[in-house]
Amino acid sequence: MMKMTDPMELSEHERAWENLAVTYMTLQRAREMELGKIGLTMPQAGVLYFLKTTKEPLTPRKLARRMNRQPNAVSTLLIRMEAQGLVKRTQDLQLKNWVRVSLTKKGEEAFNRQMGKKTARSVTSCLSKKEIDTLNAICEKLRAKGAELVRQMQPTPYAEPLE
């Protein structure tokens, strides 16, 4: 049986990690519940968001990179979303072996519905402007460090910078 670590034995970095992880899990659960009411999952909402907000056409691989997910997991997700009528995968006219992903009308409607659900996403409304700026700076720093760790542990498909 695994012994639980006494919180007093944790370093300040470990306590910060645990605090960040528990906060993320709590907020993620709130967003999952919110999205579930409109029939979407977190990964589906992520796909809809990136397809709607990215200016360049996205391939499944580029989408996976933006979502920090494995390409095969995103491809499987896209197949399901295409069957639901949310996205369309089409062959690139210039690069025949590339597939481009786009939103369908139903996908646009789902995107608008999920963007209308702001309760979980507005959790930072309890923070001051200064706290939000600090939080954003900390998140950028941690995201960069996390991306560096991912590239060290698994260089492909993350050889290019994560966004």
N, C-alpha and C positions, 0 to 999 in steps of 0.2 A: 504494500500500500504506500502511495506517495505521501510524504509528509508535507503539510502545508507550510509555506514559509511565513515566519512571523513578520508582520509588516515593519517591525522595528529593525529587522535584519536587512531590509532593502536599502540600496544606495539611493541617493537623491535622484539619480538618473533612472533607476528601476522604478521608483515611486512615480516619477513623471510619466514614464512609459505606461505603467498600469493605469494611471489617471487618464491619460490620452486614449488608451485602448477602451476602457470602460465608457468614457464619454462618447467615443465614436460608436460603440455598439448600441448605446442607449439612443443616440440620435438616428442611427441607421434603422433601428427597430421602429422608431416613431415614423420615419419616412416610409418604410415598408408598409406599415399599417395604413398610412395616408394614401399611398399609391394603390394598395390592394383594393381600396374602395372604388377605384376607377378601372380596375382590372389590369394594372401594370405591375411589373416587378422593377426592382432597382436597376438591374442590368438593361431591361427594355427602356426604361426612362433615360438611362445614360446614352443608349444608341440614338434615341429620338433627339435628345439634346445636342449631341455632337453632329448629327446629320443636319439639324436645323441651323446650328450656329457656326459651323465651319464653312469658310468661303470656298475652299477648294473641294473638288469631288473626292469622295473617300472610297478607298478600297477596304475590304475586310481587314487587311493587315494594318493599314493606317488607322482604322477605327480601333483595332485591338491595342495599338500603341497608345492612342489617346486615352483609352479606358484602362490602361495598365493591366490588360488581360492577355491570356494566351490566345494566339490567332485561331487555333482549332476550337476553343470555347466560344469565341465570337462568331466564327463561321456557323457553328451549331445553333447559336442564338439567332443569327440572321435567317437561317432556314426556317426556324419556328415562327419568327416574326413575319417572314414572307408568306408563310401558310396562313397567318392571321390577317394578312392584308395590310400590315403596317409599313413594310418596306418593299422595295423592288430591287432585285439584283440584275444588272444588265452587263453584257460584255462591252468592254471599251472598244470603240470603233477603230482607234489607232493601234492599240496594244491588245491584240486578240486574246492573249492569255490573261488579261486583267479583267477583274469584275468591279464595276462601280455600284455603290449602294446609294439609294435615294429614298426619300419619304414618299409614300402614297398619300392620297387625299385622307384616307383613314388614319394614316400615321401623323399627318399634320394636325388632324382633329385630336388625336391622342396626346400629341405634344402640347397643344393648347390647353387641354384638360389638366395635364400634369403640371403645367406652369401656373395654372390657376389655384392649385393646391399649395398654399404657402405657409401653412401653420408650422410644419416641421422646419421648413427652410428659413423661417423668420425667427428662429430660436435666438439668434444673436441680437434681437431687438432689446434684450436686457443689458446689452453692453453699451458703454459710451463710445463716442467716435474714437477717442484715444485707445480704448481697449480693443476696438475692432481693428484699428491700424496695427496695433501690437500683435494681435492674433494673426492677422494676414502676414505680417513679416515673419512671425515664428513658423507659420504653416509653409511659407515659401522656403525657408531654410531647411525645415524637416523634410519637405518633399524633395528638395535637391539632394539631401543626404540619403534619403530612401532610394531615389533613382540611382545614385552612385552604388549603393549596396546591391541593388537588383542587378545592375550591369556587371558587378564583380562576381556575383553568384551565378548569373545566367546571362552571358553576354548577348545571346541571340534570342529573341528578335529585338533586344533592347540596346543594340550597338549604337543607335542614334539617340540623341537626347529625348527623354520623356517630356511631354508637355503637360 
